[in-house]
Amino acid sequence: MTQRRRKKNQWDDHYTRKAKKEKFTARSVYKLQEIQEKYHVIQSGSKVLDLGCSPGSWLQYTAKLVGRKGQVVGIDKKPVTLNLPPYVRVIQGDIFLLDASLDASGDASGETSLGSNYHVVLSDMAPATTGNKIVDSARSLDLCEAALATAQRVLKPGGSFVCKIFQGGDFKAFSDAVRRCFKRHKIFKPQSSRKASKEIYIIGIGKLQEAPCQDTANGQA
């Protein structure tokens, strides 16, 4: 019984308990809260895209920030079963399958169109970890590059980008790519991140009209 209890509660901490008390679906909400309190990337009335939005805590928090005059769109391979406000829409899909037809605001599918002219693109995406640091960081980079490519297509000039990445050999190349795309570039480790986690957030503020962001993996501008 003792071993079962320990195994069940091994991830239980102050932020997990706080999330349950405040009715957020995951403790990860406090990472975005720290970013928001420091950099104020999301405003009332903003249009926000949340990549990798399941289980939905970032959607919940962002919805409160943008209010009824704002708009929040989330996308994830997993479904989100939360009861969300009508100005929050969730698309079940794969970030790697996004293309111009899905991004286009005039897409005939309507409900599956991401649209464009976002003020903020958020990405808390993380790969299924293997325990191999090299493999995990490479998979994380793939997700980050897909997130940055999406941000390039759908962000308004002056918009902001928040992206989680696992620190590894290609971290600097990706960080430099974000730096080239935005007027301001920040690297931030939330206090609410678990101590053992290699995750860190790269924040771009003020998207430039035209900037050579990719190809990060090859170190090319």
N, C-alpha and C positions, 0 to 999 in steps of 0.2 A: 504493500500500500504506500509506504514512504517513497519507494523508488518511482512509482507511478505519479505521485504528487509532484515530485521533483522534476520529472520529465515533462509533465503537463505545464508547470509554471516556470520553466527555465527562461522564457522570454518575457515573463511578467515583470514590469518595472513601473516606476513612477509615471512615465508617459503613457504606458498601456492602460493603467488604472485611470489616469486623467481623461484619456480618450473615451473610455467607457462611461465615465461620469458625465462628460460633456456631449455624449451621444455622437461622437465621430466614429466612423467605421474602422479606422486604423490610427495608430500612433504617429504615422508618417505625416499627419497633418501639421504637427508642431515644427517640422523642418520647414515647410512652406511658411508657416506663421513667423518663424524667425527671419526668414529671407524677406518677407513682406515688411516686417517691422524695421528692418535695417535699410532696405533699398526702395520700398514703396513702388514696386513694379506694377501693381494692380490698382486701378482707380475705380471709383463708382462710375457705372455706365460703360466700363471697358468690355471689349469683345475678346474672349480668352479661349485658347485651344489647349486642352490637357491631353497630352500623349501618354498612353499607358495609364489610364485613369482608374482602373479597377484596383481595389474594391470601392473607391469613391470618396475617400476623405478629403482629397484635394478639391474635388468637385463641390463638396459640401461647404468648405471654407471659402472657395472662390465665389460661389453663388452669393454668400453673405456680403462679400466685398463689392461685387459689381452691382448688386441690387436689381430691382425690376427693370431698370432701363438698360441693363447690361445683357450680355449673352455669353453662355458658356457651352462649348462643344467638347465632349470627351470621346476618345477612341481607345479601344482595347480589344484584344482577342477574347478576353473573358467578359461575360456579361456583368452588368452592374444592376443590382436588384433593389437599390435604394429608392425611396420615394423622394424625388427631387422636384424643385420648382419648375414651372412651365418654360422658363427661359434657359433651362439646362437641357441639352440634348446629348444622348450617348449613341455613338456608332460602334457596332461590334465589327471589328476588322483588324487587319494586319498592317502595321506601319510600313513594312517592306513592300506592300502591294499598293501603296498610295501612288497615284500618278496624276497627271494634269487633268484628266477627265473627272477624277474624284474631287480634286481641288476646285474645279470650276464652279462658280456660283450659279451658273445657268444650267448645271447638270440636270438632265431630265429626271433622274432618280429622286431628286429632292431631298428625301430623308437621309440619303447616304452622302450628300454633298457636304464637304467641309466648308466651302465658301472661301473667302479671302478677306483682306483688310482687317486682320486681327491686331489688337494692341499688344497682346502677350501670347507667347507660346511657352508652355510648361512641359517638361519631360522628367518624370520620375521613373522612367523605364529602367528595368534591371533584368539581366538574363538569368535563366535558371543556372545557378552556380554548380560547379563540378568539384570545387575544392582545389583545382589547379589554377594558381594565380595568373599564369600566362594565358590560359584558355579563357578564364573568366574576364580578364581585362580586355582581351581581343573581342569577345562577344559584346561587352559593354560598349566598346568603341564603335562597333557596327551600329548599335542602337543610337548612339549619340550622333553619328554621322547622318543617319536617317532623319533624326530629329532636327538637326541643323539644316539639312536640305529642305525639309518641310517648312521650317521657319523662313528660309530664304524665299520660298514661293508665296507664303500666305501672310507674312507680317507686313504691316504698314511701315513706311519709312518713319523712323523714330521709335518703333516698337521695341519690346524687350523679350529676352529669351532666357529661360532658366533650365538648366540641364544637369542631371545627375550622371556622374561617370565614376567608374572604378579606377583608381590610380594604377597606372602601369607604364610600360615602355612608350606608348603612344600618347600619353596624357598631354605632354607639352605641345605636340603637333596639333592636337585638337584644340587645346587652349589658345594657341596662336591663331588658329582658324577663326575662332569666335572673336578674338581681338581684332582681326581684320574686318569683320562684318559690322562691328558696333563702335560707337563713339567712346563708350566706357566698358571696361571689362573687369570683372571681379571674380575671385575664387573664394568660396565660403564653405566652412565646415560647421554645420549646426551643432549646438550643444546636445540636441535631442537625438543625433545620430548615435548608434551604439558604439561604444569605445573600440570594439574589435573590428568595426566595419571599415573598409577601404574606400567607401563612397565619399565623394566630395561634389560640390555644386559649382558649375561655371555659369556666370551670369553676364549676359550682354545687354547693355542699356543704350538705346538710341540707334536703331538699325540704320546703317548708311544706305543711301539710295542705290548704289551699285558697289559691290565689294567682292573680291575674289576669295571666297571662303573655302572651297574645296580644291584639290583632293587632299584631305588631311592625312590619310594613311601613307601616302607617298611623299608627304612634305611639300607638295606643290601648291603654289598660289592659284 
